[in-house]
Amino acid sequence: MTRTPTARSVAATLVVAALALTGCSPQSTQDSGPGATSQADPDVTAGTDSALAAYYTQELSWGDCDYPQEDQDAAKNLDCARVSVPVDYANPDAGDTFVEVSRLSSSENDPQGTLFLNPGGPGGSGVDMVLSASFFASESVRDNYDIVGFDPRGVERSDGIDCLTDQEMDEWRAEPAFEPGTETLDDMRATYAAIGAKCHENSSPVVAHMDTQSVAKDLDVMRAVFDQPATHYLGFSYGTEIGATYARLFSQRTGRVVLDGGVDPTMDERAVTLDQAKGFEDNLRHWVQDCQDSNNRCAVGQNGVADGMAQIQDLLAKVSEENITVSDGRRITAVNAVEGILVPLYSTASYSQLNSALEKAFDGDFDELMDYSDSNHGRNSSGEYTSNVSEAFTAVNCLDTVSREISDQDMARAAETMTQEAPTFGPYLSYGDAACQGWPDEPVEPLESYTADTDQTLLVVGTTHDPATPYAWSESLVAELGNARLLTHEGWGHTAYVSGNSCIKDTVDNYLVSGAVPEQGTTCG
């Protein structure tokens, strides 16, 4: 068995990569105060398929959220519920699944609406996200909206799929990266076919229906259940694809939508992974330059960017060639080490952590790099995988795959290009198409267009040096949506609203609170 990240796997979830958040699930079916029971007004179900009426008009039972003791202070104003949705929208009579939601109610008596949040992924938990609502939504936004996060179908608390045991996940992650000549692409296809079979064996039927279009349809059910005539939404990274899909499918029900770190949903998997590999290569060069300029103990010395990059490439090659273990006895692979570098590159605020991890790795201690890789997969220090982020990621990604028809020869040519244009990361991020070619569920039919005939102009926020969702994707997303405006963040790192840039924050807040769209070409440095 060999392992390679699937397409879009470089773009780890914003929450999983950046924060150690914990879960929430209903502990009580008792209503919790005024407005706790929600039943959709008939006006918000207009035009809905009659077969879905029961879902759109359901009542919710709210209860306390089950957070660990150390998070009780943050969780005391939150409540949780489950929204029933059909497993298969094409066949609503085939059975139900559910989407878990968490809510932070506005401090105002009459907020202007509900703002739905999604952190990205695929596989990120919006339920966890609300626990840190003060980080993801400013005070003015929290005053004006009830903040609602949700775990998309099949993710974590929303009838989350279960594929591999903790030991099996460790074993899978310990497999080396794919190397032509050592293994075949058929071996990789067989690996993912086996993982997919385990998902089907251990999960509900939702595993075959976790595509983004179904998630967007769930969001419209949530809109109605929360008595909202329009959906207001703040999505990061992959969450922008959910928002864009919603706007296309439900244009006349789309309200104020912020898409931060835009994803271009029309790109094929090779183009996605190449752009990301180049983006992270660019950010790693920036890290090396910053480290050498500002740190007398820079892990890669002071001999210039090219030398620093070469040292890191040599380190990854060493990990690939040797059997190196971390303190708990696990082998660290080159893919683990790559993930350990990528995660701190999500924000310039974690540049010092990357220096620490690499400094120790050059001395033979790879624990910190492995810790970052573990965080990317939801593994805690006890060896437990506390979320299903990796499994959900693969299921969603393969269901959303634009095409699985690429030949082995085309994959090999794409891998050569990636290694040439991103020599540090490219060798370890290639051949992801083969993984989805082995997945047991057929991809959904892609949307013909993402043009959204919305009354409200949508706001797309792009960062000029975003490694995971390159700026060009935000530009493309604006063009595809049509009625959308691009807000540019001149900077480094993944997404902008939570970057600390006051110009971005104030512009986004003004849009969400008042509906004011920034002028064409607005750029925040």
N, C-alpha and C positions, 0 to 999 in steps of 0.2 A: 504494500500500500504506500502511496505517496500522497503528499498534501500540497495544495497550492490554494491561496485565497481565491474565492470566486470573484467575479466581476463586481465592482463597487465595494469589495471587502476592505479596501484601503480606507474607505469612508466610515470608520467606526462611529458609533452613536455618540452624539455630543454628551449625553449624560453618562453613559458607561465609561467613556474615555476620560472624562474630566472630573466626575464626582463619584464618591462612594455613597450611593443612596440606598435606602432599604425600602421594603415593601409595605403595601397597604391592602387590606381585604376586609370585607364587611364582617363585623363581629356581632351585629344585632340587626334584626329586621324591624326594629321599632322606628317610627318616624322621629325625626330629631328637630323639631321646632317648626315655626311658620314656613310654609312653602316647601317643606320637605317632601311632600307627595306631589309629583308632577304628572299632569295629564295634558296632552297636547290639545290646544285649541283647534277647532276644525279649520280655521283659516290657515294654519301652518301645515296642513296636510293636503292642501289644494293641489290637484294634479297627480296625486299619488296613486300608484297601481292599487286597485281594490284588494288584491291578494296580500298586500303589505299593510293594510289598514290597522290590523291588530298590533303590529310592531310600532307604528307611528303614534298610536293612542294609548300605549301601555302606561301604567303607573309605576313609579319607582319607590322602593322602600329604602330609606337611608339609614345608615348605622355608623358606629364608630369605626375608625380605621386601625388596623392592627400593626402599629409601628413598634420597633424595639423600645425598651425603656429609655434609652439615651436620647430618643427622638420625640418623646412625649410632649415636650414643651412646644416643639415646632408643629406637632400634629394636633394640638388641642382644639384648633379652630377648623379642622378638616372633617368631612364626612364622606362616606363611600357608598356606592350602589352598583348594581349590575343592570345593564340594558340588554334585553333579549333581541337578537337579530337572526335572520335566517342563515343557515349554513351556506346555502346556494341561492343567490337571488334569481337565478334562472328557473329555479324549482323551489319556491317558498314552502311547499308542503313536505319537503324532504327532511325537515327537522330544524331545530334551533341550536344556536350557540349563544355566547354572551360576551359583552364588552364591559369590562370593569372601569368605573370612573371614580375620580376623587375630586372634591370640590372645596375651594376656599371661597366662602361667601364674602361679598363686598361689605365693607364697614358702613357703606351708605344705605339708607333705607330704600332708595329707589335707584339702583344701578341701571345703566343704559342697556345692559344685556349680559350675555355669557360669552366669554372668550375661551375657546378651546385651544389647548397647547399640545404640541408634539415635538419631542426632542430629536428625532431622526432615527437612523439605523440603516435598514430596517431592523427592528427588534428592540428599540428603545422604549422604556416605560414612561408614559405620561403620568401614570399614577404616582410613581416615584418623583417625577418632576415637580408636582405640586407641593411636595414636602419642602422644596426649595423655591417656592413661588417668588420670594423676595429677591432671588437672584435672577430669575427668568422674566419677571414682570415688575416694572417700577411701581412706586407707591401710587402715582396718579392713575396708572392702569388698573391696579388692584382696587382703588377706590371706585372706579367707574364700571368695573365688570365683576361678575362672579367668575372666578378662574376655575376651569375644569380641565383636568388631564385625563387621558384614557390610554389604556394598553390596547393597541390594535389587535384585532382578532388573531387568536393563536399565540399571542405574546404574553408570557409570564402569567398574570392573573386572569387574563381573558381567555379562559379555556386553553391555557398555554400548551403547546405541543411538547411532547417528551420523547426524545429519540435515543440518546446515549446515556448510560450511567456515568457517574463521575469518573470511574476508572476508565471506561471506554473513551470518554472525552480526553482524559490525560493521554491515553494511548494514541488516539488520533492526532493530537497536537504534537506528540513526540515523533511522528513520522517525518522524514526529511522532505524538503521541497522536491517537486518534480524535476527530474533530470532526463532529457532525451538520451536514449542509448542504455540507460540503466533500467528504466521502466517504460511502459508504453502508455499512451493515452487511454487505451482500453482498460488498463489497470485503474486509472483514475476514474473512469466512468463506472467501473465495477464497484469502486469504493463508495461513490456517491449513490449508486443504486442500492447498495447495502444499507447505507445510512438512511436513505429515504424509506426503505422497507421497514426499518426499525421505527421511524416516525409514524408510519401508518399502523404498525403493530401496537404502539404504546399510546397513541393519541386519538382524539375524536376525529370525525370526518372533516373538521375545519382545516386539517393539514393540507388538503387539496384545494382550499378556497381562501388562501391568505393573500391573494393578489391585491395590488393597490386600488384597483377599481372597486373591489368589494369593501375595502376599508373606507373609501370615500362614500360609498352608499351607507355604511354604518354611521358615518358622521352625519349624514342627512337625517337618519333616524334619531340620532342624539339631538340634533337641532330641534326637531319637532317635539320630542319628549321634554326638552327644556323650554318649551313654549316660545321658541325664537322664530320670528318671521324670516330672519337671515342668519347665516353662519358667519361669525367673526372668529378669526383664526390666526394663530401665531405658530409657524412651523419652521424648524431648523433642519438644514441638510436634507436627508431623505424626506423629512416632514414637508419640505417644499413640493415634493412630487405628490404627496397626498393632497396638499392644498390646491395645486394646479389641476389635478385630476378632478377634485371636487368642483372647482370653478368651471371646468369644461362640462361636466355631467349635470350640474345644477346651477347654471349661470344666473338664473333669475332669483335664486335663493342665496346668492353669495354676497356677503357684507364686506366688512373691512378685513382684508387678508394681508398679512405680512409674511413673506417668504424669504428667509434669511439663509444665505448660502445656497443659491439656486441650483437645482439639479435639472439637467436637460434630459427629459424622459424619452426623447426620440433617438438618442445615441445608442450605437451598438456597444457590446461589451468590450471589444478590443479598444475602441476609441476612448471609452470611459477609463479603463485601467491605464492606458498610455498617458492620458491627461493627468491622472492622479499620480502616477509614478513620476512624471516630470514635475508636477507641483510639489511633491514632497522632496524631490531632489533640489529644487529651487529653495525651498525652506531650509533644508539641511545646510546648503551653502551659506544661507543667511545666518544660521545658527553658528557655523564655524567662524564666519567673519566676526559676528558679535562676540563670540567666546574669546577669540584671539585679541580683539580690540579692548575688551573690558575685564579680562580675567587672567591674572598672572599665573594661575594654576589651571589653565585651559587643558582639557584632557587630550586635545590633539596638537598641543604645542603652539608655537608662534611662527611657523615657517610658511604661512600663506594658506589660502583656501584649498588650492589643488592638493597640497601635501596633506592637509587635514582630511579631505574627502578620501584620499588614497588610504590613509590609516584606517578609516572606518570600513572601507571596502575590504581591506586585508583582514580586519577583525571578523567580518561576516564570512569571508572565505575560510578562515580558521575554524569558525563554529561549524561551518558546513562539512569540513573535512575531518574534524576530530570529534571524539565522543566526550563532550564536556557536560558535566553535571552541575546543578545548583545545590544549595545546602540541604534541601530535603530529598536529594537523591535522584530527582528527575533530570533527564537529559534536556538540554536546551538546544533547539535546532536553529538554523539560520532564519527560518520564518518567525520563530519566537523572538529572536533578537531584532529582526526587522520591525516587528510589532512594538517591541520595547523602545525602539527609536521613534517610530511614527507617533505614538501616543503623546509624548511630551512636545512634539512639534505642533500640536493643535493650538498652542497658545504660547506667545513669547513669555508669559508669566511663568511657564514651567521650563524655560531654557536652563536655569541653574540645576534643576533636577536631572535634565538630560546630561549635563556635564558630570554630575555626580555618578550617574549610572555608567557612563562611558569610562570615566576615570577608573572606577572599580573593575569594569570589564577588562580594560587593558592590563590590570594587575591580576586577572584571573578570577575575579569574583563577579559572576553574572546574575546574582540574586535580584538586583534592582531592575535590570532589563527584563528578567522573567516576571517580576512583579507587575510591570506595566503590561506585558503580554497577558498575564492572568486577568488584570482588570478589564482588558479588552474583551475577555470572554466571560466575565462575571464570576471568576473563581476567587474565593476568599483564602485567607491564610491557613484555614483548616482543611483545605482541599475540597471544599464543597462548591459546586456551581450554583450560585444563588439566583441565577436567572437563566432563561433559555435563549439568550440573545444570539448565540452563534447558530443554533438550530433554526430559530425563527428567521434569522438573516438569510440563510441558505434557501429555506422554503419560499420566502417572499421573492428573493432575487431570481430564483429559477422560474417561478410562475410569471414573473414580469419580463423575462428574457425576450428581447425584441426578435431574435432569431437564433435557432440552434442548428442552422444548416452549414455553418462554417466547416471547411475541410481541415484535416490534420495539417496539410501543407500550408494553408493560410494561417493557421495558428502558429506554425513554426516561423513563418515570415514575420508575423506580428511580434513574436518573441524576440527575434533578431533586432527589429526596430526598437523595441522597448529597451533592450540591453544597450543599444547604441546611444539612445537619447536619455536614458536614466540608468547609468552604469552601476549606481549603488543599489537601487531598489528593483530595477527591471528584471534581473535574473531570478528574483524570488516571487514575482507577481504575475508571471505569464501563465498561459494555458488554462485560464479560468473557465473558458467556454466549455471545455470537456467535462467539467464537473456537472454543469446543468444538462449536458447531453445525456448523462447517466441518471438524472433525477427521474423518479417514476411518474410524476404528474406533468401533463402537457401544459405549456404556457397558455395564458389567456390571449385572446385576440387583442392586439394593441389598438388604442384609439386612433382613428384616422387623422385627428387633428386635436390640438390643445387650445385652439382659439376659444376664448371665453367671452360671450356677449353679456358682460356684467354691467350693471348700472354704476357701481363703485369701481373706480380705478384701483387695481391691485398694486401693492408695493413690494418690489423685489429688491433685496439688499445684497450686494455683491462686494466681496473683499478682493482687492487687486492681487494679493499674494495668498489666496486661500489654497492650501495644499489639497484638501479633500474634495472641495467643490470649486474648481477653478473659476475665476472671474468670467471667463468666456461663456461658461454655462449660464450664469445669471443674465448675461447679455442675450443669449439665445432664448432663454425662458421668457424674457420680456417680449421678444419678437413673436414667439409662438403664442403667447396669451393674447396679444393684441392690445387690450385695454389695461396696460400695466406700465408702471413707471419704475425706472432703475435709480436706486440710491447707492452711490459708490462710497466704499470705505477704503481709503488709501492706507494699506497696512498689511501686516503679516498675521497668519493664523486662521483658524477655521471659525467662520461666522463673525458677525459684527456687533449685534445688539448687546451681547453680554461681554464685549471686549473691554469695556470701560471708556469707550469714546463717547464723550458727552454730546457731541454734535449728532451722532447716530442715534443715541438714546432719545434725545429731545425730539428729533425729527420723527422717529417711529412712534413715540408717545403721543405727539401732536396728531399724527395720522389716526392712531387707534382711538383717541379720546374725542377728536373733533371731526375726523374725516378729511383733514387738510392734506392734500397731496403735494409733496415737495416739487419745486420747479424742475423742469427738464435739465439734466446735467448736474444736479446737486452732488457735490463731492465733499466728504468729510475726511480731513487729514489726521 
